[in-house]
C-alpha cells in the first residue's frame, strides 16, 4: 500500500492511496490515472488498459454520492 497527502484544485486536502496485491492495482485519488500512468512506465498493464474497477480482490466496489451529492 502506498499513501500520500494530496490537494485538489479547489484547495481540499485528502489522502491518495494505491493498493497492490499480486497483479491487482487500485488507485484511490481525485486523478487516479496519474498514479496508474506512472506505474505503467515501469510495468506492463494487462491489455494496456486502465478503467474504473467493478471488483477488487473478489469484492464488488462502486462509486456513491456523498451527502453533498458529489460522486465518490
RAKA-V28396 format. One record per residue. N is the residue number from 1. RES is the residue in three letters. PHI is phi as a letter, one per 40 degrees, with the letter a starting at -180 (none if undefined). BURIAL is + if it has 16 or more other C-alpha atoms within 10 Angstrom, else -. D_CENTER is the distance of its C-alpha to the mean C-alpha in Angstrom with 2 decimals. Layout:
N:RES:PHI:BURIAL:D_CENTER, N:RES:PHI:BURIAL:D_CENTER
//
This chain:
1:UNK:none:-:11.70, 2:UNK:b:-:11.05, 3:UNK:a:-:11.06, 4:UNK:a:-:12.46, 5:UNK:c:-:13.80, 6:UNK:a:-:12.94, 7:UNK:b:-:15.02, 8:UNK:c:-:14.61, 9:UNK:d:-:17.51, 10:UNK:c:-:19.40, 11:UNK:g:-:19.53, 12:UNK:c:-:17.34, 13:UNK:c:-:16.13, 14:UNK:a:-:13.03, 15:UNK:b:-:11.03, 16:UNK:c:+:7.75, 17:UNK:b:+:6.71, 18:UNK:b:+:6.25, 19:UNK:b:-:8.12, 20:UNK:b:-:10.68, 21:UNK:a:-:13.71, 22:UNK:f:-:16.25, 23:UNK:b:-:14.75, 24:UNK:b:-:11.53, 25:UNK:b:+:8.23, 26:UNK:b:+:4.94, 27:UNK:b:+:2.06, 28:UNK:b:-:2.96, 29:UNK:a:+:5.00, 30:UNK:c:-:7.90, 31:UNK:b:-:7.50, 32:UNK:c:+:4.30, 33:UNK:c:-:7.33, 34:UNK:c:-:9.15, 35:UNK:c:+:7.69, 36:UNK:c:+:7.84, 37:UNK:c:-:11.22, 38:UNK:c:-:12.33, 39:UNK:c:-:11.87, 40:UNK:c:-:13.66, 41:UNK:c:-:16.51, 42:UNK:b:-:17.42, 43:UNK:b:-:16.56, 44:UNK:c:-:17.21, 45:UNK:c:+:14.56, 46:UNK:d:-:16.25, 47:UNK:f:-:18.01, 48:UNK:f:-:16.27, 49:UNK:b:-:13.70, 50:UNK:b:-:10.09, 51:UNK:a:-:9.68, 52:UNK:c:-:8.32, 53:UNK:c:-:8.92, 54:UNK:b:-:12.18, 55:UNK:a:-:12.58, 56:UNK:a:-:11.25, 57:UNK:f:-:14.24, 58:UNK:g:-:16.63, 59:UNK:b:-:15.33, 60:UNK:c:-:14.91, 61:UNK:b:-:11.99, 62:UNK:a:-:12.08, 63:UNK:c:-:11.61, 64:UNK:b:-:14.60, 65:UNK:c:-:16.68, 66:UNK:c:-:17.65, 67:UNK:c:-:21.35, 68:UNK:c:-:21.26, 69:UNK:g:-:20.05, 70:UNK:c:-:16.70, 71:UNK:c:-:13.98, 72:UNK:b:-:11.21
//
